[in-house]
């Protein structure tokens, strides 16, 4: 179940790659700025959802068993709020540069 929380974090990155390329080619009605805005907003929401899911899973595991380490929660926080937005921003800059060179 924790793996689902980690895989959820990659959805905005995949969205930025797929729909950013479509926006560059003009195959969608959204501009590159709107795609990037949706990607950043989705990253915030999905990170909060993943943290909530991880807290819920840790709570269920702790019932009837010895409590486990909850260090996955700060890991999701750092990965979702610090690492992935930087990757999305760099990807957006690359896509913006490619769009400008067309």
N, C-alpha and C positions, 0 to 999 in steps of 0.2 A: 504494500500500500504506500510505503514511503517512496517507492520508485515512481509511482504515479504522480506524486507531488513534484518530483524532480523533472519528469518528462513534461509536465504541464508548463514548466518555466520556459521551455523551448518553443512553445507555440507562437509567441510574438516575433521571435527571430525568424521562424519559417514564414510567417505572414509577411514580414518585411522583405524577405528575399523574393518570395513569389509575386506579391502584389506590387512591390517596388519595381521589379522588372516589367510587369505588365503596364505600370504607369509610365515608365520610360518609353515603351513601345507604343503607348496610346491605346492599348487593348482594353482599358477600363475607364470608367468615367471619373475615377478619383485621381487627383494629382499626387505627385510624390510627397508633398507636404502633408496632405491628408492621410496618406498611408503611414507616414512616419508618426504623425500624431496618434493615430489609432494604435500603432505598434507600441509607443511609449505608454499610453493609457492602459492598454491591455497588459503590458508588463507589470504595471503597478497593481492592477486588479488581480491578475493571476498569481503574483507573488504573495499577496495577502491571502488568497484562497489556498495556496500551497502551504503557507505557514499554519493556517487554521486546520488544514487536513493533517499536517504533521503533528500538531498539538492533540488533535482528536485521536490519531492512531497511537501516540504515546500514552494517552490516557487509557485507551482500551487495553493496551499491552500491560500496563501497570496493575490492572485489576486482577487479583488472584496470583500474580507473579511478583517476583522481586523487581522493583522499578529499574528501568534501563536508563542509560545516558541519553539526555535530550539534546546533545550537541548537534543533531541534524537541523534543529530549528535555527540557530544562528548561522549555520552553513547555508540554508535556504535564503535567509535574509541577505547575507553578503552576496551570494550568487545572483539573487533576483534583483536586488536594489543597487548593487555596485558594479558587478562584473558584466552582466548581460546588457544593461543600458549603454555601457561604453562600447560594447560590440555592435549594438544596434546603431549607435551614433556614428561609428566608423563606417559601417555598412551604408548608412544613409549618405555620408559624405562621398563615398565611392560611387554610389548610384547617382548622386547629384552631379558629380564630375562627368560621369558617362553621359548623362542626359545633356549636359552643356556641350559636350563634344560632338553630339549628333548634328 
